[in-house]
């Protein structure tokens, strides 16, 4: 691979790591406020699902980055 392609892959991996982190911030906020606000009680399962999905996405991006770095 040429250097530009490697640099582009590094930039894409960094962006892919930032997205789930920004997705976790509102999910954690809603998770902490879910019991105190009546509007959030109905979203209890969805908020937990969103957190699990973001964590799974973050772990998968880390694994993909690790596998790419091995090659």
MODELLER restraints for C-alpha pairs under 7 A, 6 or more apart:
rsr = mdl.restraints
at = mdl.atoms
rsr.add(forms.Gaussian(group=physical.xy_distance, feature=features.Distance(at['CA:13:A'], at['CA:65:A']), mean=6.61, stdev=0.5))
rsr.add(forms.Gaussian(group=physical.xy_distance, feature=features.Distance(at['CA:16:A'], at['CA:61:A']), mean=6.74, stdev=0.5))
rsr.add(forms.Gaussian(group=physical.xy_distance, feature=features.Distance(at['CA:17:A'], at['CA:58:A']), mean=6.40, stdev=0.5))
rsr.add(forms.Gaussian(group=physical.xy_distance, feature=features.Distance(at['CA:17:A'], at['CA:61:A']), mean=6.58, stdev=0.5))
rsr.add(forms.Gaussian(group=physical.xy_distance, feature=features.Distance(at['CA:20:A'], at['CA:54:A']), mean=5.47, stdev=0.5))
rsr.add(forms.Gaussian(group=physical.xy_distance, feature=features.Distance(at['CA:20:A'], at['CA:57:A']), mean=6.69, stdev=0.5))
rsr.add(forms.Gaussian(group=physical.xy_distance, feature=features.Distance(at['CA:20:A'], at['CA:58:A']), mean=5.79, stdev=0.5))
rsr.add(forms.Gaussian(group=physical.xy_distance, feature=features.Distance(at['CA:23:A'], at['CA:54:A']), mean=6.62, stdev=0.5))
rsr.add(forms.Gaussian(group=physical.xy_distance, feature=features.Distance(at['CA:24:A'], at['CA:51:A']), mean=6.36, stdev=0.5))
rsr.add(forms.Gaussian(group=physical.xy_distance, feature=features.Distance(at['CA:24:A'], at['CA:54:A']), mean=6.36, stdev=0.5))
rsr.add(forms.Gaussian(group=physical.xy_distance, feature=features.Distance(at['CA:27:A'], at['CA:47:A']), mean=6.21, stdev=0.5))
rsr.add(forms.Gaussian(group=physical.xy_distance, feature=features.Distance(at['CA:27:A'], at['CA:50:A']), mean=6.64, stdev=0.5))
rsr.add(forms.Gaussian(group=physical.xy_distance, feature=features.Distance(at['CA:27:A'], at['CA:51:A']), mean=5.96, stdev=0.5))
rsr.add(forms.Gaussian(group=physical.xy_distance, feature=features.Distance(at['CA:30:A'], at['CA:47:A']), mean=6.87, stdev=0.5))
rsr.add(forms.Gaussian(group=physical.xy_distance, feature=features.Distance(at['CA:31:A'], at['CA:47:A']), mean=6.19, stdev=0.5))
rsr.add(forms.Gaussian(group=physical.xy_distance, feature=features.Distance(at['CA:34:A'], at['CA:40:A']), mean=4.72, stdev=0.5))
rsr.add(forms.Gaussian(group=physical.xy_distance, feature=features.Distance(at['CA:34:A'], at['CA:41:A']), mean=5.47, stdev=0.5))
rsr.add(forms.Gaussian(group=physical.xy_distance, feature=features.Distance(at['CA:34:A'], at['CA:44:A']), mean=6.51, stdev=0.5))
rsr.add(forms.Gaussian(group=physical.xy_distance, feature=features.Distance(at['CA:35:A'], at['CA:41:A']), mean=6.03, stdev=0.5))
